[in-house]
Amino acid sequence: MPSTRPDTAAVLTVSKQVGVGRSCCGAGAPRPRLNVGEAPGITTEENEEIRRLREDVAILKAATTFFAGEPDPRNGW
């Protein structure tokens, strides 16, 4: 079934000109619409926040593992 998106012909033309699959050319097209709230999905800012939060969780997990293996100095060990 052919796509009804207006940019399909442009994406197909550009993908042929540069020698890549059309999915490579069209993948970033909706991002500006996402960022201004015109399309549903995660904005670039939200995506960056998720990445930062995942990094924070990884650090906290590593710290938890480290401190769980250490004896508590308050117990005189």
ABEGO torsion letter per residue (X at the ends): XBBABAAAAAAAAAAAAAGBBAAAAAAAAAAAAAAAGABBEBBAAAAAAAAAAAAAAAAAAAAAAAAAABBBAAAGX
